[in-house]
Amino acid sequence: MALTIGVDIGGTKIASGVVTEDGRILDRALRPTPTGGPELVADAIADAVTELARRHAVEAVGLGAAGFVDETRSIVRFAPNLVWREEPLRKKVAELVGLPVVVENDANATAWGEYRFGAGRGESHVVCVALGTGIGGGVVLGGALYRGRWGMGGELGHMQMVPEGLPCGCGNHGCWEQYASGNALVRQARINAAADPSSAARLLELAGSADAVVGQHVTDAARDGDAVALAAFEFLADWLAQGLADLAAVLDPGCFIIGGGVSGAADLFLDRVRADYAARLTGRGHRPLAGIRAAELGPAAGMVGAADLARLR
């Protein structure tokens, strides 16, 4: 059985795993993400990979990195959280570990993992939307990962939904992730709790004050019936549905997969998303409805997907 290593490079930790051809993780290694520069990050990746390669006969390594990865899947052109600019990550790591290396955007790797081994199994056209601090995305069309001409496709969170809308960290205004992400959920709950404390009694009991509200508070309060917390999830669901309907008009997928940290509360918003999506879809009533599913692989999706992409290099 061919084994490969998948590496999910995050802002605080580097999670690595040995992955089988059927998506099972046999072994793991974890390292903190260094803050001293790109060379230290490459060294930490190589250290984790080398540890795993000593214990298993592996044939390749897949790296999932947050940022723009070039069309050759070797250079990270821009990764703000790791301060990478035109970073030749594939070459550096390959030289350190002595194995073939593939670099992929982390959201693309996650989408591929879900398509191959998770909620997208059996589908040929899949759009994965990861709801976290922002919105990450990955697209599989006709069984192939869509990367775009320059390797930078799938940045779904930066579709402009509201002209001159809320400012986004990307430098534009009105991006989708400002309305349908984990940050958007918390912001809406804080605003509404401050404006109407009497409707946010449970939320404020958990958080202490409107300014101290975080995502887990909103989820817990919503499950306890807090009106403001529930309204925040409704806000997120409505904007998420609008974006999915727009994507369906362009890509016509067989299913959407909703992942990321917010998907842990899918029971609080996914039914509303499905209903709103059906009501907003172009040509509704005259076309099949794409399924909208919660992701299945959790935090391991990026690691599993990166490992599989390395195998298919």
C-alpha contacts under 8 A as a table, 3 or more apart, distances in Angstrom:
res1	aa1	res2	aa2	distance
1	M	20	T	7.04
1	M	21	E	6.89
2	A	20	T	6.56
2	A	21	E	6.30
2	A	58	V	7.11
2	A	59	E	7.10
3	L	18	V	6.56
3	L	19	V	5.81
3	L	20	T	5.11
3	L	21	E	6.75
3	L	56	H	7.89
3	L	57	A	6.85
3	L	58	V	4.86
3	L	59	E	6.27
3	L	60	A	7.81
4	T	18	V	5.75
4	T	19	V	5.56
4	T	20	T	6.87
4	T	58	V	5.06
4	T	59	E	5.64
4	T	60	A	5.15
4	T	61	V	5.81
4	T	62	G	7.66
4	T	307	A	5.43
4	T	308	D	7.27
4	T	310	A	6.95
4	T	311	R	6.43
5	I	16	S	6.78
5	I	17	G	5.46
5	I	18	V	4.51
5	I	19	V	5.93
5	I	49	V	7.19
5	I	52	L	7.99
5	I	58	V	6.94
5	I	60	A	6.48
5	I	61	V	4.75
5	I	62	G	6.22
5	I	306	A	7.89
5	I	307	A	5.13
5	I	310	A	7.97
6	G	16	S	5.61
6	G	17	G	5.44
6	G	18	V	6.55
6	G	19	V	6.93
6	G	61	V	5.93
6	G	62	G	4.85
6	G	63	L	6.09
6	G	64	G	7.63
6	G	302	G	7.80
6	G	303	M	4.56
6	G	304	V	5.95
6	G	305	G	7.28
6	G	306	A	4.97
6	G	307	A	3.92
6	G	308	D	7.65
6	G	310	A	7.88
7	V	14	I	6.82
7	V	15	A	5.65
7	V	16	S	4.29
7	V	17	G	6.61
7	V	45	I	7.69
7	V	61	V	7.56
7	V	62	G	6.14
7	V	63	L	4.80
7	V	64	G	5.95
7	V	302	G	7.78
7	V	303	M	5.26
7	V	306	A	6.73
7	V	307	A	7.41
8	D	14	I	5.81
8	D	15	A	5.15
8	D	16	S	6.33
8	D	63	L	6.28
8	D	64	G	4.91
8	D	65	A	6.64
8	D	106	D	6.99
8	D	302	G	5.99
8	D	303	M	5.21
8	D	306	A	7.73
9	I	13	K	6.60
9	I	14	I	4.65
9	I	15	A	6.57
9	I	33	T	7.69
9	I	63	L	7.19
9	I	64	G	5.97
9	I	65	A	5.33
9	I	66	A	7.36
9	I	106	D	7.87
10	G	13	K	5.20
10	G	14	I	5.77
10	G	15	A	7.88
10	G	33	T	7.04
10	G	65	A	7.24
10	G	66	A	7.31
11	G	33	T	6.29
11	G	81	N	6.08
11	G	82	L	6.49
12	T	32	P	5.89
12	T	33	T	4.97
12	T	34	P	7.86
13	K	30	L	7.05
13	K	31	R	5.75
13	K	32	P	4.28
13	K	33	T	4.63
14	I	30	L	5.78
14	I	31	R	5.09
14	I	32	P	5.95
14	I	33	T	5.78
14	I	44	A	7.84
14	I	45	I	6.89
15	A	28	R	7.41
15	A	29	A	6.27
15	A	30	L	4.82
15	A	31	R	6.68
15	A	303	M	7.42
16	S	28	R	5.57
16	S	29	A	5.15
16	S	30	L	6.15
16	S	48	A	6.69
16	S	49	V	7.02
16	S	303	M	6.71
17	G	25	I	6.17
17	G	26	L	7.14
17	G	27	D	5.49
17	G	28	R	4.22
17	G	29	A	6.26
17	G	52	L	7.54
17	G	303	M	6.75
17	G	304	V	7.87
18	V	25	I	5.61
18	V	26	L	5.45
18	V	27	D	5.25
18	V	28	R	6.46
18	V	52	L	7.02
18	V	56	H	7.82
18	V	58	V	7.79
18	V	307	A	7.76
19	V	22	D	7.98
19	V	23	G	5.85
19	V	24	R	5.45
19	V	25	I	4.52
19	V	26	L	6.03
19	V	27	D	7.74
19	V	304	V	6.41
19	V	307	A	6.31
19	V	308	D	7.76
20	T	23	G	5.28
20	T	24	R	5.25
20	T	25	I	6.54
20	T	26	L	7.26
21	E	24	R	7.48
21	E	308	D	7.26
22	D	117	F	7.34
23	G	113	G	8.00
23	G	117	F	6.17
23	G	304	V	6.11
23	G	308	D	7.63
24	R	304	V	7.82
25	I	28	R	7.49
25	I	304	V	7.51
27	D	52	L	7.32
28	R	52	L	7.27
29	A	48	A	5.72
29	A	49	V	7.80
29	A	51	E	7.45
29	A	52	L	6.93
30	L	48	A	6.76
31	R	44	A	6.69
31	R	45	I	7.78
31	R	48	A	6.82
32	P	44	A	7.92
33	T	41	V	6.36
33	T	44	A	7.25
34	P	37	G	7.23
34	P	40	L	6.03
34	P	41	V	5.61
34	P	44	A	7.40
35	T	40	L	7.71
35	T	41	V	7.75
35	T	82	L	7.89
36	G	40	L	6.29
36	G	41	V	7.98
37	G	40	L	5.70
37	G	41	V	6.67
37	G	82	L	7.89
37	G	83	V	7.62
38	P	41	V	5.10
38	P	42	A	6.27
38	P	82	L	7.61
38	P	83	V	7.71
38	P	84	W	6.67
38	P	87	E	7.65
39	E	42	A	5.19
39	E	43	D	6.22
40	L	43	D	4.97
40	L	44	A	6.17
41	V	44	A	5.09
41	V	45	I	6.25
42	A	45	I	5.15
42	A	46	A	6.14
42	A	89	L	7.16
42	A	92	K	6.70
42	A	93	V	5.99
43	D	46	A	5.08
43	D	47	D	6.05
43	D	93	V	7.66
43	D	96	L	7.71
44	A	47	D	5.02
44	A	48	A	6.38
45	I	48	A	5.36
45	I	49	V	6.22
45	I	93	V	7.33
46	A	49	V	5.04
46	A	50	T	5.89
46	A	93	V	6.01
46	A	96	L	6.09
46	A	97	V	5.87
47	D	50	T	5.18
47	D	51	E	6.24
48	A	51	E	5.17
48	A	52	L	6.49
49	V	52	L	5.25
49	V	53	A	6.03
49	V	61	V	7.97
49	V	97	V	7.13
50	T	53	A	4.95
50	T	54	R	6.18
50	T	97	V	6.27
51	E	54	R	5.44
51	E	55	R	7.04
52	L	55	R	5.36
52	L	56	H	6.26
53	A	56	H	5.08
53	A	57	A	6.22
53	A	58	V	6.14
54	R	57	A	7.62
59	E	99	L	6.80
59	E	100	P	7.35
59	E	311	R	7.78
60	A	99	L	5.60
60	A	100	P	4.93
60	A	101	V	5.94
60	A	307	A	7.87
60	A	310	A	5.84
60	A	311	R	6.53
61	V	99	L	6.91
61	V	100	P	6.25
61	V	101	V	4.77
61	V	102	V	6.36
61	V	306	A	7.84
61	V	307	A	6.27
61	V	310	A	5.64
62	G	101	V	5.79
62	G	102	V	4.83
62	G	103	V	5.90
62	G	104	E	7.39
62	G	306	A	4.56
62	G	307	A	4.85
62	G	308	D	7.52
62	G	309	L	6.47
62	G	310	A	4.72
63	L	101	V	7.39
63	L	102	V	6.14
63	L	103	V	4.69
63	L	104	E	6.06
63	L	106	D	7.96
63	L	303	M	7.93
63	L	306	A	5.81
63	L	307	A	7.70
64	G	103	V	6.11
64	G	104	E	5.02
64	G	105	N	5.39
64	G	106	D	4.21
64	G	107	A	7.85
64	G	109	A	6.14
64	G	302	G	6.54
64	G	303	M	7.10
64	G	306	A	5.80
65	A	69	V	7.98
65	A	76	V	7.80
65	A	79	A	7.93
65	A	103	V	7.22
65	A	104	E	6.27
65	A	105	N	5.03
65	A	106	D	4.75
66	A	79	A	6.07
66	A	81	N	7.84
66	A	105	N	5.61
66	A	106	D	5.17
66	A	107	A	7.33
67	G	76	V	6.64
67	G	77	R	7.32
67	G	78	F	5.48
67	G	79	A	4.20
67	G	80	P	7.18
67	G	105	N	6.08
67	G	106	D	7.70
68	F	76	V	5.74
68	F	77	R	5.38
68	F	78	F	5.25
68	F	79	A	6.54
68	F	105	N	6.57
68	F	151	G	7.30
68	F	152	M	5.65
69	V	73	R	5.96
69	V	74	S	7.02
69	V	75	I	5.72
69	V	76	V	4.49
69	V	77	R	5.80
69	V	78	F	7.56
69	V	103	V	7.19
69	V	104	E	6.19
69	V	105	N	5.89
69	V	151	G	5.91
69	V	152	M	6.48
70	D	73	R	5.42
70	D	74	S	6.51
70	D	75	I	5.52
70	D	76	V	6.42
70	D	77	R	6.51
70	D	150	W	5.87
70	D	151	G	4.88
70	D	152	M	6.95
71	E	74	S	7.85
71	E	147	R	7.59
71	E	148	G	7.95
71	E	149	R	6.88
71	E	150	W	4.80
71	E	151	G	4.14
71	E	152	M	7.70
72	T	75	I	7.47
72	T	151	G	7.61
73	R	90	R	7.79
73	R	102	V	6.00
73	R	103	V	4.91
73	R	104	E	5.87
73	R	151	G	7.50
74	S	88	P	6.24
74	S	89	L	6.20
74	S	90	R	4.75
74	S	91	K	7.13
74	S	102	V	6.46
74	S	103	V	5.40
74	S	104	E	7.99
75	I	86	E	6.07
75	I	87	E	5.42
75	I	88	P	4.51
75	I	89	L	5.72
75	I	90	R	6.67
75	I	103	V	7.49
76	V	79	A	6.85
76	V	84	W	6.79
76	V	85	R	6.79
76	V	86	E	5.56
76	V	87	E	5.03
76	V	88	P	6.55
76	V	89	L	6.61
76	V	103	V	8.00
77	R	84	W	7.05
77	R	85	R	5.22
77	R	86	E	4.10
77	R	87	E	6.20
78	F	83	V	7.58
78	F	84	W	5.61
78	F	85	R	4.86
78	F	86	E	6.45
78	F	87	E	7.94
79	A	82	L	5.67
79	A	83	V	5.75
79	A	84	W	4.99
79	A	85	R	6.74
80	P	83	V	4.92
80	P	84	W	6.62
81	N	84	W	7.96
84	W	87	E	5.68
88	P	91	K	5.72
88	P	92	K	6.41
89	L	92	K	5.21
89	L	93	V	6.13
89	L	103	V	7.42
90	R	93	V	5.47
90	R	94	A	5.89
90	R	101	V	5.70
90	R	102	V	6.31
90	R	103	V	6.18
91	K	94	A	5.23
91	K	95	E	6.11
91	K	101	V	7.89
92	K	95	E	5.42
92	K	96	L	6.43
93	V	96	L	5.04
93	V	97	V	6.13
93	V	101	V	7.23
94	A	97	V	5.35
94	A	98	G	5.43
94	A	99	L	5.52
94	A	100	P	5.97
94	A	101	V	5.68
95	E	98	G	5.53
95	E	99	L	7.74
101	V	310	A	6.81
102	V	309	L	7.47
102	V	310	A	5.58
102	V	313	R	7.15
103	V	306	A	7.91
104	E	108	N	6.74
104	E	109	A	6.34
104	E	306	A	6.99
105	N	108	N	5.27
105	N	109	A	6.29
106	D	109	A	5.00
106	D	110	T	6.18
106	D	302	G	6.04
106	D	306	A	7.91
107	A	110	T	4.94
107	A	111	A	6.14
107	A	130	A	7.39
107	A	136	G	5.64
107	A	137	G	5.46
107	A	138	G	5.62
107	A	302	G	7.05
108	N	111	A	5.05
108	N	112	W	6.16
108	N	137	G	6.71
108	N	138	G	4.49
108	N	139	V	7.14
108	N	145	L	7.50
108	N	154	G	7.46
108	N	302	G	7.95
109	A	112	W	5.10
109	A	113	G	6.16
109	A	138	G	7.74
109	A	301	A	7.38
109	A	302	G	4.93
109	A	303	M	7.35
109	A	304	V	7.74
109	A	305	G	4.59
109	A	306	A	5.04
109	A	309	L	7.59
110	T	113	G	5.08
110	T	114	E	6.29
110	T	128	C	7.99
110	T	138	G	7.41
110	T	301	A	4.81
110	T	302	G	3.95
110	T	303	M	7.46
110	T	304	V	7.66
110	T	305	G	5.60
110	T	306	A	7.65
111	A	114	E	5.24
111	A	115	Y	6.04
111	A	127	V	7.40
111	A	128	C	5.30
111	A	137	G	7.33
111	A	138	G	5.05
111	A	139	V	6.76
111	A	140	V	7.50
111	A	301	A	7.62
111	A	302	G	7.65
111	A	305	G	7.28
112	W	115	Y	4.97
112	W	116	R	6.03
112	W	138	G	7.65
112	W	140	V	7.27
112	W	145	L	6.98
112	W	305	G	5.11
112	W	306	A	7.88
112	W	309	L	7.88
113	G	116	R	5.30
113	G	117	F	5.78
113	G	118	G	6.62
113	G	297	L	7.80
113	G	301	A	5.13
113	G	302	G	6.38
113	G	303	M	7.88
113	G	304	V	5.52
113	G	305	G	3.74
113	G	306	A	7.50
113	G	308	D	7.53
114	E	117	F	5.37
114	E	118	G	4.04
114	E	119	A	5.51
114	E	120	G	5.48
114	E	121	R	7.32
114	E	128	C	7.98
114	E	257	I	7.96
114	E	295	A	6.87
114	E	296	E	7.08
114	E	297	L	6.64
114	E	301	A	6.34
114	E	305	G	7.49
115	Y	118	G	5.95
115	Y	119	A	6.55
115	Y	120	G	4.05
115	Y	121	R	5.44
115	Y	123	E	7.31
115	Y	126	V	6.89
115	Y	140	V	7.59
116	R	120	G	6.62
116	R	121	R	5.62
116	R	305	G	7.87
117	F	120	G	7.21
117	F	121	R	5.93
117	F	297	L	7.91
118	G	121	R	5.86
118	G	295	A	6.85
118	G	296	E	5.22
118	G	297	L	5.81
119	A	257	I	6.74
119	A	293	R	6.76
119	A	294	A	7.04
119	A	295	A	5.51
119	A	296	E	5.50
119	A	297	L	7.92
120	G	123	E	5.61
120	G	126	V	6.61
120	G	255	C	7.31
120	G	257	I	7.14
123	E	126	V	6.66
123	E	143	G	7.99
123	E	254	G	6.42
123	E	255	C	7.33
124	S	140	V	7.16
124	S	141	L	6.34
124	S	142	G	5.03
124	S	143	G	4.82
124	S	254	G	7.15
125	H	139	V	7.75
125	H	140	V	5.46
125	H	141	L	4.54
125	H	142	G	5.57
125	H	143	G	6.58
125	H	252	D	7.83
125	H	253	P	4.77
125	H	254	G	5.23
125	H	255	C	6.91
126	V	139	V	5.92
126	V	140	V	5.03
126	V	141	L	6.55
126	V	253	P	5.40
126	V	254	G	6.01
126	V	255	C	5.28
126	V	256	F	5.90
126	V	257	I	7.35
127	V	137	G	7.34
127	V	138	G	5.98
127	V	139	V	4.62
127	V	140	V	6.36
127	V	253	P	6.52
127	V	255	C	6.58
127	V	256	F	4.87
127	V	257	I	6.25
128	C	137	G	5.53
128	C	138	G	5.15
128	C	139	V	6.28
128	C	256	F	5.74
128	C	257	I	4.60
128	C	258	I	6.07
128	C	259	G	7.11
129	V	135	I	6.74
129	V	136	G	5.93
129	V	137	G	4.70
129	V	138	G	6.83
129	V	156	L	7.66
129	V	256	F	7.28
129	V	257	I	6.08
129	V	258	I	5.04
129	V	259	G	6.02
129	V	260	G	7.75
130	A	135	I	5.48
130	A	136	G	4.83
130	A	137	G	5.92
130	A	258	I	5.91
130	A	259	G	4.40
130	A	260	G	4.32
130	A	261	G	7.75
131	L	134	G	6.26
131	L	135	I	4.92
131	L	136	G	6.71
131	L	180	A	7.48
131	L	181	S	5.13
131	L	182	G	6.17
131	L	258	I	7.19
131	L	259	G	6.01
131	L	260	G	4.56
131	L	261	G	6.22
131	L	262	V	5.52
131	L	263	S	6.87
132	G	135	I	6.03
132	G	136	G	7.73
132	G	181	S	5.77
132	G	182	G	5.00
132	G	183	N	7.39
132	G	260	G	5.18
132	G	261	G	5.21
132	G	262	V	6.01
133	T	181	S	6.17
133	T	182	G	5.17
133	T	183	N	5.28
134	G	157	G	6.85
134	G	177	E	5.11
134	G	178	Q	7.34
134	G	181	S	5.18
134	G	182	G	6.65
134	G	183	N	6.72
135	I	156	L	6.96
135	I	157	G	4.54
135	I	176	W	7.65
135	I	177	E	5.14
135	I	180	A	7.63
135	I	181	S	5.85
136	G	154	G	7.85
136	G	155	E	6.45
136	G	156	L	6.41
136	G	157	G	5.89
137	G	154	G	5.27
137	G	155	E	5.77
137	G	156	L	5.32
137	G	157	G	7.03
138	G	145	L	7.80
138	G	146	Y	7.63
138	G	154	G	5.02
138	G	155	E	7.59
138	G	156	L	7.86
139	V	145	L	6.07
139	V	146	Y	5.49
139	V	147	R	7.86
139	V	154	G	6.11
140	V	143	G	5.91
140	V	144	A	5.31
140	V	145	L	4.42
140	V	146	Y	5.56
141	L	144	A	5.37
141	L	145	L	6.41
141	L	146	Y	6.34
141	L	253	P	7.68
146	Y	153	G	6.84
146	Y	154	G	7.46
147	R	150	W	7.38
147	R	151	G	4.66
147	R	152	M	5.93
147	R	153	G	4.73
147	R	154	G	6.81
148	G	151	G	5.10
148	G	152	M	5.87
148	G	153	G	4.58
148	G	154	G	7.89
149	R	152	M	7.50
149	R	153	G	7.76
150	W	153	G	7.68
152	M	155	E	7.18
155	E	158	H	6.01
155	E	159	M	7.74
156	L	159	M	5.80
156	L	176	W	7.69
157	G	175	C	6.44
157	G	176	W	5.14
157	G	177	E	4.86
158	H	170	C	7.82
158	H	175	C	4.79
158	H	176	W	5.82
158	H	177	E	6.67
159	M	175	C	5.38
159	M	176	W	5.65
160	Q	163	P	6.68
160	Q	173	H	7.11
160	Q	174	G	5.29
160	Q	175	C	4.32
160	Q	176	W	6.07
161	M	165	G	7.93
161	M	174	G	5.51
161	M	175	C	5.60
161	M	176	W	5.52
161	M	243	G	7.84
162	V	165	G	4.87
162	V	166	L	7.81
162	V	173	H	7.42
162	V	174	G	4.40
162	V	175	C	6.92
163	P	173	H	6.77
163	P	174	G	5.73
164	E	173	H	5.41
164	E	174	G	5.98
165	G	173	H	5.04
165	G	174	G	3.83
165	G	175	C	7.61
166	L	173	H	5.26
166	L	174	G	4.84
166	L	175	C	7.47
166	L	178	Q	6.56
167	P	171	G	7.07
167	P	172	N	6.14
167	P	173	H	4.29
167	P	174	G	6.26
167	P	175	C	7.80
167	P	178	Q	7.76
168	C	171	G	5.67
168	C	172	N	5.52
168	C	173	H	5.44
168	C	174	G	6.93
168	C	175	C	6.38
168	C	178	Q	6.65
169	G	172	N	7.37
172	N	175	C	7.08
174	G	178	Q	6.62
175	C	178	Q	5.62
175	C	179	Y	7.55
176	W	179	Y	5.56
176	W	180	A	6.25
176	W	239	W	7.74
176	W	243	G	7.17
177	E	180	A	5.26
177	E	181	S	5.15
177	E	184	A	7.27
178	Q	181	S	6.52
178	Q	183	N	7.36
178	Q	184	A	5.55
179	Y	184	A	5.14
179	Y	185	L	7.66
179	Y	235	F	7.89
179	Y	236	L	6.45
179	Y	239	W	6.12
179	Y	240	L	7.86
180	A	184	A	5.79
180	A	185	L	6.99
180	A	235	F	7.81
180	A	236	L	4.71
180	A	237	A	7.16
180	A	239	W	5.57
180	A	240	L	5.36
181	S	184	A	5.01
181	S	185	L	6.26
181	S	236	L	7.14
181	S	262	V	7.66
182	G	185	L	5.08
182	G	186	V	6.38
182	G	215	G	6.83
182	G	261	G	7.64
182	G	262	V	6.01
183	N	186	V	5.23
183	N	187	R	6.06
183	N	215	G	7.96
184	A	187	R	5.07
184	A	188	Q	6.09
184	A	236	L	7.24
185	L	188	Q	5.36
185	L	189	A	6.29
185	L	215	G	7.34
185	L	232	A	5.65
185	L	233	F	6.55
185	L	235	F	7.59
185	L	236	L	6.10
186	V	189	A	5.11
186	V	190	R	6.13
186	V	213	V	6.79
186	V	214	V	5.95
186	V	215	G	5.74
186	V	218	V	7.06
186	V	232	A	7.60
187	R	190	R	5.18
187	R	191	I	6.20
188	Q	191	I	5.18
188	Q	192	N	6.17
188	Q	232	A	5.66
188	Q	235	F	7.79
189	A	192	N	5.25
189	A	193	A	5.89
189	A	210	A	7.92
189	A	213	V	7.61
189	A	218	V	7.09
189	A	228	V	6.22
189	A	229	A	5.94
189	A	231	A	7.77
189	A	232	A	5.34
190	R	193	A	5.12
190	R	194	A	6.13
190	R	210	A	4.98
190	R	211	D	6.22
190	R	213	V	6.32
191	I	194	A	5.38
191	I	195	A	6.26
191	I	210	A	7.53
192	N	195	A	4.99
192	N	196	D	5.89
192	N	197	P	7.77
192	N	200	A	8.00
192	N	228	V	6.28
193	A	196	D	5.24
193	A	197	P	5.02
193	A	199	S	7.27
193	A	200	A	5.44
193	A	203	L	7.83
193	A	204	L	7.47
193	A	210	A	5.72
193	A	228	V	6.37
194	A	197	P	5.80
194	A	210	A	5.63
196	D	199	S	5.74
196	D	200	A	6.83
197	P	200	A	4.99
197	P	201	A	6.35
197	P	204	L	7.57
198	S	201	A	5.68
199	S	226	D	7.02
199	S	227	A	5.66
199	S	228	V	5.94
200	A	203	L	5.18
200	A	204	L	5.96
200	A	226	D	5.97
200	A	227	A	6.28
200	A	228	V	5.23
200	A	229	A	7.19
201	A	204	L	5.31
201	A	205	E	6.04
201	A	226	D	7.06
202	R	205	E	4.94
202	R	206	L	6.28
202	R	221	A	5.74
202	R	224	D	7.50
202	R	226	D	5.78
203	L	206	L	5.28
203	L	207	A	6.18
203	L	213	V	7.67
203	L	217	H	6.32
203	L	218	V	6.51
203	L	220	D	7.99
203	L	221	A	5.12
203	L	226	D	6.54
203	L	228	V	7.65
203	L	229	A	6.81
204	L	207	A	4.99
204	L	208	G	5.16
204	L	209	S	5.45
204	L	210	A	6.40
204	L	213	V	7.66
205	E	208	G	5.53
205	E	209	S	7.86
206	L	217	H	6.14
206	L	221	A	7.55
207	A	210	A	7.07
207	A	212	A	5.58
207	A	213	V	5.13
207	A	214	V	7.53
207	A	217	H	6.31
208	G	212	A	6.56
208	G	213	V	7.78
209	S	212	A	5.32
209	S	213	V	6.80
210	A	213	V	5.54
213	V	217	H	6.10
213	V	218	V	7.20
214	V	217	H	5.44
214	V	218	V	6.63
215	G	218	V	5.17
215	G	219	T	6.35
216	Q	219	T	5.07
216	Q	220	D	6.03
217	H	220	D	5.23
217	H	221	A	5.92
218	V	221	A	5.21
218	V	222	A	5.97
218	V	229	A	5.18
218	V	232	A	7.95
219	T	222	A	5.17
219	T	223	R	6.30
219	T	229	A	7.16
219	T	265	A	6.61
220	D	223	R	5.22
220	D	224	D	6.41
221	A	224	D	4.97
221	A	225	G	6.38
221	A	226	D	5.27
221	A	229	A	5.98
221	A	230	L	7.95
222	A	225	G	5.01
222	A	226	D	5.10
222	A	227	A	7.24
222	A	228	V	7.87
222	A	229	A	4.85
222	A	230	L	4.95
222	A	268	L	7.64
223	R	226	D	7.47
223	R	268	L	7.65
225	G	229	A	7.87
225	G	230	L	7.01
226	D	229	A	5.43
226	D	230	L	6.17
227	A	230	L	5.18
227	A	231	A	6.09
228	V	231	A	5.01
228	V	232	A	6.24
229	A	232	A	5.11
229	A	233	F	6.58
230	L	233	F	5.22
230	L	234	E	6.32
230	L	268	L	7.92
231	A	234	E	4.89
231	A	235	F	6.17
232	A	235	F	5.06
232	A	236	L	6.34
233	F	236	L	5.03
233	F	237	A	6.03
233	F	268	L	7.00
233	F	269	F	6.03
234	E	237	A	4.98
234	E	238	D	6.13
234	E	269	F	6.72
234	E	272	R	7.42
235	F	238	D	5.36
235	F	239	W	6.47
236	L	239	W	5.38
236	L	240	L	5.98
236	L	269	F	7.95
237	A	240	L	5.01
237	A	241	A	6.00
237	A	269	F	5.80
237	A	270	L	7.14
237	A	272	R	6.26
237	A	273	V	5.03
237	A	276	D	7.94
238	D	241	A	5.22
238	D	242	Q	6.33
238	D	272	R	7.61
238	D	273	V	6.44
238	D	276	D	6.48
239	W	242	Q	5.09
239	W	243	G	6.36
240	L	243	G	5.27
240	L	244	L	6.24
240	L	273	V	6.74
241	A	244	L	5.08
241	A	245	A	6.13
241	A	273	V	5.08
241	A	274	R	7.14
241	A	276	D	5.68
241	A	277	Y	4.62
241	A	280	R	7.73
242	Q	245	A	5.19
242	Q	246	D	6.32
242	Q	276	D	7.57
242	Q	277	Y	6.46
242	Q	280	R	6.72
243	G	246	D	5.09
243	G	247	L	6.19
244	L	247	L	5.00
244	L	248	A	6.06
244	L	256	F	7.88
244	L	277	Y	6.76
245	A	248	A	5.05
245	A	249	A	6.40
245	A	277	Y	5.71
245	A	278	A	7.89
245	A	280	R	6.17
245	A	281	L	4.96
245	A	282	T	7.22
246	D	249	A	5.24
246	D	250	V	6.77
246	D	281	L	7.52
247	L	250	V	5.22
247	L	251	L	5.84
247	L	252	D	7.35
248	A	251	L	5.17
248	A	252	D	4.49
248	A	253	P	6.31
248	A	281	L	7.52
249	A	252	D	6.02
249	A	281	L	7.52
249	A	282	T	6.42
252	D	290	A	7.87
253	P	256	F	7.09
253	P	290	A	6.37
254	G	289	L	7.92
254	G	290	A	4.91
254	G	291	G	6.61
255	C	290	A	4.64
255	C	291	G	4.44
255	C	292	I	5.78
255	C	293	R	7.33
256	F	290	A	6.80
256	F	291	G	6.08
256	F	292	I	4.76
256	F	293	R	6.20
257	I	292	I	5.94
257	I	293	R	4.91
257	I	294	A	5.63
257	I	295	A	5.64
258	I	263	S	6.24
258	I	292	I	7.22
258	I	293	R	6.09
258	I	294	A	4.90
258	I	295	A	5.55
259	G	262	V	7.17
259	G	263	S	5.10
259	G	294	A	6.21
259	G	295	A	4.84
259	G	298	G	7.38
260	G	263	S	5.60
260	G	264	G	7.78
260	G	298	G	7.48
260	G	299	P	7.79
261	G	264	G	5.92
262	V	265	A	5.78
262	V	266	A	7.15
263	S	266	A	4.80
263	S	294	A	6.47
263	S	295	A	7.27
264	G	267	D	8.00
265	A	268	L	5.62
265	A	269	F	7.31
266	A	269	F	5.48
266	A	270	L	5.25
266	A	294	A	6.71
267	D	270	L	6.04
267	D	271	D	7.43
268	L	271	D	7.75
269	F	272	R	5.46
269	F	273	V	6.30
270	L	273	V	4.90
270	L	274	R	6.24
270	L	292	I	7.82
271	D	274	R	5.16
271	D	275	A	6.39
272	R	275	A	5.15
272	R	276	D	6.04
273	V	276	D	5.18
273	V	277	Y	5.81
274	R	277	Y	5.14
274	R	278	A	6.22
274	R	292	I	6.58
275	A	278	A	5.26
275	A	279	A	6.36
276	D	279	A	5.05
276	D	280	R	6.20
277	Y	280	R	5.23
277	Y	281	L	5.95
278	A	281	L	5.46
278	A	284	R	6.75
278	A	289	L	7.09
279	A	284	R	7.14
280	R	284	R	7.52
281	L	284	R	5.28
283	G	286	H	5.64
283	G	287	R	6.51
284	R	287	R	6.16
285	G	288	P	7.89
295	A	298	G	6.67
297	L	300	A	5.84
297	L	301	A	5.10
298	G	301	A	5.91
299	P	302	G	6.98
300	A	303	M	5.37
300	A	304	V	6.16
301	A	304	V	5.20
301	A	305	G	5.93
302	G	305	G	5.09
302	G	306	A	5.97
303	M	306	A	5.25
303	M	307	A	6.22
304	V	307	A	5.23
304	V	308	D	6.28
305	G	308	D	5.13
305	G	309	L	6.17
306	A	309	L	5.13
306	A	310	A	6.26
307	A	310	A	5.15
307	A	311	R	6.44
308	D	311	R	4.99
308	D	312	L	6.33
309	L	312	L	5.02
309	L	313	R	5.98
310	A	313	R	5.08
